[in-house]
């Protein structure tokens, strides 16, 4: 097995040597482990190698709210200049993928990515020594979400790109431009835009401190509120109002009222469990937590009212047999509380989120 691996390395080295000679580059003068600026400048005055970046967003394939992660696919184009690759040609040279490792490349990685897949599509060398590579990348990364204003929240997925071999004194990133290849069609989210930038990150290790250049991309996605409203909020309101309609039954049906209240309470628990499964966890009170808290509170008070009428039903009637407390009056108070809560809750959430 070791002999096969060694033979494979010898074969790749032979092909690299032949390919470099074919494009008028001496194999003995080229070292793919040294950056272009380090190779052509003095060690005392080496400038950082400039690396140009362009991102072309392909699609946002999946957004998993329960895990707070998203999967994106994009094209990453990288540009740099290597004077050692200057050729006496008029057109660029397309380097085969299996020989691209023969040439120096600014190795990079994505620290926050939970899953990654790359496919290099283009590796071109121009006569003046300029190099352009295009790589199709699929990543699964976490995102940040302000669930206090759910379902009018905006998701922010930040992607950092760093070099794992070269510090900021050797390699510098800069963005040429950013462009959206096409806007992905998602059923729950809308792409607002892409922000790009460059920063420096300090990394502490046992070997000392080193600063690394970081190019970051931020995707901003806004949620369509129609789907959560129709699948979570509206069914919860229907269950709550349906449980209150039991107040219209006659007082002799106190047992039926109690069973309706308990059944509605269990139905609301199922809707709450579905909402918890669809939304990520958060260490603070989310917007729909307040909504379901109000629903549970009002249903609890209505259930207590039915129990009170069941236990003390004989004491709540007049000598003529009519109830002292009118059920319609109780229902109107519950409906008024529901109207006031929604009239205050929805405008506040929409104002805080900037939706209005």
C-alpha positions in Angstrom: 0.0 0.0 0.0 2.9 2.4 0.8 4.5 1.6 -2.5 1.3 2.4 -4.4 1.0 5.8 -2.6 4.7 6.6 -3.3 4.3 5.6 -6.9 1.3 7.9 -7.2 3.2 10.8 -5.7 6.1 10.2 -8.2 3.6 10.1 -11.0 2.0 13.4 -10.0 5.4 15.1 -9.5 6.5 13.9 -13.0 3.3 15.3 -14.5 3.7 18.6 -12.7 7.3 18.9 -13.9 6.3 18.2 -17.5 3.3 20.6 -17.3 5.4 23.5 -15.8 8.0 22.9 -18.6 5.3 23.0 -21.2 4.1 26.4 -20.1 7.7 27.7 -20.1 8.2 27.4 -16.3 11.3 25.8 -14.9 10.4 23.2 -12.3 13.6 23.9 -10.3 12.7 27.6 -10.0 9.1 27.1 -8.8 8.1 26.2 -5.3 4.4 25.8 -4.7 4.8 26.1 -0.9 6.0 29.7 -1.1 3.7 32.7 -1.9 4.5 34.7 -5.0 5.6 37.8 -3.1 7.9 35.7 -0.9 9.6 34.2 -3.9 10.3 37.5 -5.8 11.0 39.9 -2.9 13.6 40.1 -0.2 12.7 38.5 3.1 13.2 41.8 4.9 10.7 43.7 2.8 8.1 41.1 1.8 4.7 42.6 1.2 1.5 40.7 1.8 0.1 38.9 -1.2 -3.2 40.5 -2.4 -6.0 38.0 -3.0 -9.1 39.3 -4.7 -12.5 37.7 -4.0 -15.9 37.6 -5.8 -18.9 35.7 -4.5 -21.7 34.6 -6.8 -24.7 33.2 -4.8 -26.2 30.2 -6.4 -29.0 29.2 -4.0 -30.1 28.8 -0.4 -31.1 25.2 -0.4 -32.4 24.6 3.1 -33.2 26.5 6.3 -33.7 24.3 9.4 -35.4 26.4 12.0 -35.2 23.7 14.6 -31.4 23.6 14.4 -30.8 27.2 13.4 -28.7 26.2 10.4 -28.9 26.9 6.7 -27.3 25.3 3.6 -26.1 27.6 0.9 -24.4 27.1 -2.5 -22.2 29.7 -4.2 -19.4 30.3 -6.6 -16.2 31.7 -5.1 -13.8 33.3 -7.5 -10.2 34.1 -6.3 -7.7 36.3 -8.2 -4.0 36.8 -7.5 -0.9 37.5 -9.4 2.2 35.2 -9.5 5.1 36.7 -11.5 6.7 33.3 -11.7 3.9 32.1 -14.0 4.5 34.8 -16.7 4.4 33.1 -20.1 5.1 34.0 -23.8 1.6 33.2 -24.8 -1.3 35.4 -26.0 -4.1 33.4 -24.4 -4.7 32.0 -20.9 -3.9 28.4 -20.0 -6.6 26.2 -18.4 -4.8 24.1 -15.8 -6.3 20.6 -15.4 -7.8 20.0 -11.9 -5.5 17.1 -11.0 -2.5 19.4 -11.8 -3.8 22.5 -10.0 -2.0 21.3 -6.9 1.3 21.8 -8.7 0.8 25.6 -8.5 0.6 27.8 -5.4 -2.9 28.5 -4.1 -4.1 30.6 -1.2 -5.5 27.8 0.9 -8.6 28.7 2.9 -11.3 27.2 5.1 -14.6 28.2 6.7 -14.4 28.0 10.6 -18.2 28.0 11.2 -19.1 25.5 8.6 -20.7 22.3 9.9 -20.6 20.6 6.5 -18.7 21.5 3.4 -18.3 20.3 -0.2 -16.1 21.9 -2.9 -15.7 21.4 -6.6 -13.1 23.4 -8.4 -14.4 24.4 -11.8 -11.8 26.7 -13.3 -8.1 27.3 -12.7 -6.7 29.7 -15.4 -3.3 31.2 -15.7 -2.9 34.4 -17.9 0.3 35.4 -19.8 1.1 38.2 -17.3 1.1 35.8 -14.4 -2.5 36.5 -13.2 -4.4 33.5 -11.8 -8.1 33.0 -11.5 -9.9 30.1 -9.9 -13.6 29.4 -9.6 -14.9 26.9 -7.0 -18.5 25.7 -6.4 -19.0 25.5 -2.7 -21.8 24.1 -0.6 -21.9 24.9 3.1 -24.0 24.3 6.1 -23.6 27.2 8.6 -25.5 28.5 11.6 -27.5 31.7 11.6 -28.6 34.3 14.1 -32.3 35.2 14.5 -34.1 37.7 16.7 -37.1 35.6 17.8 -38.4 38.4 19.9 -40.2 39.7 16.8 -41.2 36.3 15.4 -42.7 35.9 12.7 -41.4 39.3 11.4 -37.8 38.4 12.1 -34.7 38.7 9.9 -32.1 35.9 9.7 -28.5 36.8 9.5 -26.1 34.0 8.4 -22.4 35.1 8.5 -19.8 33.1 6.7 -16.1 33.7 7.5 -13.3 32.7 5.1 -9.7 32.3 6.5 -6.4 31.0 5.4 -5.1 28.1 7.6 -1.4 28.5 6.5 -0.7 32.2 6.0 -1.0 35.0 8.5 -2.2 38.6 7.6 1.5 39.6 7.1 1.7 37.2 4.2 -1.8 37.2 2.7 -4.4 39.9 2.4 -8.0 39.5 1.2 -10.0 42.2 -0.6 -13.4 42.0 -2.3 -13.5 43.0 -6.0 -17.4 43.1 -6.0 -20.3 41.1 -4.8 -23.1 39.9 -7.0 -26.2 37.7 -6.7 -26.3 35.1 -9.4 -30.0 34.7 -9.0 -32.5 35.1 -6.2 -33.4 31.8 -4.7 -37.1 31.0 -4.4 -37.9 29.9 -0.9 -41.3 29.3 0.5 -40.6 30.9 3.9 -37.8 33.4 3.4 -36.9 36.3 1.1 -33.3 37.2 0.3 -32.7 40.9 1.3 -29.1 41.2 0.3 -25.5 40.2 0.8 -22.9 42.2 2.8 -19.2 41.5 2.4 -16.1 42.8 4.2 -12.6 42.1 5.5 -11.4 42.0 9.1 -8.4 40.7 11.1 -8.8 37.9 13.6 -6.2 37.3 16.4 -5.7 33.6 17.2 -3.9 32.6 20.5 -2.0 29.3 20.6 0.8 27.7 22.5 3.2 28.7 19.8 2.3 32.4 20.2 -0.2 34.9 18.9 -0.9 35.4 15.2 -3.3 37.6 13.2 -5.1 36.1 10.2 -7.0 37.9 7.5 -10.7 37.1 7.5 -13.1 37.8 4.6 -16.7 37.6 5.7 -20.0 37.3 3.9 -23.4 38.0 5.6 -26.7 36.8 4.1 -29.8 38.7 5.3 -33.1 36.8 4.9 -36.5 38.0 6.0 -39.2 35.6 6.9 -42.6 35.6 5.1 -45.0 35.9 8.1 -48.0 34.5 6.2 -47.0 30.8 6.8 -46.5 31.0 10.6 -49.7 33.1 11.0 -51.8 30.6 9.0 -50.2 27.4 10.5 -49.6 28.5 14.1 -51.3 31.7 15.2 -54.7 31.3 13.4 -55.3 27.7 14.6 -54.5 28.8 18.2 -57.0 31.6 18.0 -59.7 29.3 16.6 -59.2 26.8 19.4 -59.3 29.6 22.0 -62.5 31.2 20.7 -64.1 27.8 20.2 -63.5 26.9 23.8 -65.2 30.2 24.8 -68.4 29.3 22.8 -69.2 26.9 25.6 -70.4 29.9 27.6 -73.4 30.0 25.2 -74.6 26.6 26.4 -77.2 26.5 29.2 -76.2 26.1 32.8 -77.5 22.6 33.0 -74.8 21.6 30.5 -71.9 22.4 32.9 -70.4 19.0 32.3 -70.3 19.5 28.5 -68.7 23.0 29.0 -66.0 21.4 31.1 -65.2 18.7 28.6 -65.1 21.3 25.8 -62.6 23.4 27.8 -60.3 20.4 28.6 -60.4 19.3 24.9 -59.5 22.8 23.7 -56.7 23.0 26.3 -55.2 19.8 24.9 -55.6 21.0 21.3 -53.7 24.2 22.2 -50.9 22.1 23.8 -50.5 20.2 20.5 -50.3 23.5 18.5 -47.7 24.8 21.0 -45.6 21.6 20.6 -45.7 22.0 16.8 -44.6 25.6 17.1 -41.7 24.6 19.4 -40.6 22.0 16.8 -40.6 24.6 14.0 -38.7 27.4 15.8 -35.2 27.3 17.3 -34.6 27.6 21.0 -33.6 30.9 22.6 -32.4 32.0 26.1 -35.0 34.8 26.1 -38.8 35.2 25.8 -39.7 34.8 22.1 -42.6 36.6 20.4 -44.8 33.6 20.1 -44.1 32.7 23.8 -46.1 35.8 24.8 -48.9 34.9 22.4 -49.3 31.3 23.7 -48.9 32.5 27.2 -52.0 34.8 26.8 -53.9 31.9 25.1 -53.1 29.5 27.9 -54.0 32.1 30.6 -57.4 33.0 29.1 -58.3 29.3 28.5 -57.2 28.5 32.1 -59.5 31.2 33.5 -62.4 30.1 31.3 -61.8 26.5 32.4 -61.8 27.7 36.1 -65.1 29.5 35.3 -66.7 26.3 34.0 -65.5 24.4 37.1 -66.8 27.1 39.4 -70.2 27.0 37.7 -70.2 23.2 37.9 -69.4 23.1 41.7 -71.5 26.1 42.8 -74.2 25.9 40.1 -77.0 25.5 42.6 -75.9 28.7 44.5 -75.7 30.9 41.4 -79.4 30.9 40.6 -82.1 33.3 41.6 -85.3 32.1 43.3 -86.9 32.1 39.8 -84.3 29.7 38.5 -82.3 32.1 36.4 -78.4 32.3 36.8 -77.1 35.3 38.7 -74.1 35.6 36.3 -75.0 35.8 32.6 -72.8 33.6 30.4 -73.0 36.0 27.5 -71.6 38.7 29.7 -68.7 36.5 30.6 -68.0 35.6 26.9 -68.0 39.3 26.0 -65.3 40.0 28.6 -63.1 37.2 27.2 -63.6 38.4 23.6 -62.8 42.0 24.6 -59.6 40.8 26.3 -58.6 38.9 23.1 -59.3 41.9 20.9 -57.3 44.3 23.1 -54.3 41.9 23.3 -54.1 41.4 19.6 -54.6 45.1 19.0 -51.5 45.7 21.2 -49.4 42.7 20.4 -49.3 42.7 16.5 -48.6 46.5 16.0 -45.8 46.3 18.7 -44.1 43.3 17.1 -44.3 44.8 13.6 -43.0 48.2 14.8 -40.0 46.7 16.7 -39.1 44.5 13.7 -39.3 47.4 11.3 -42.0 45.7 9.2 -44.3 48.7 9.4 
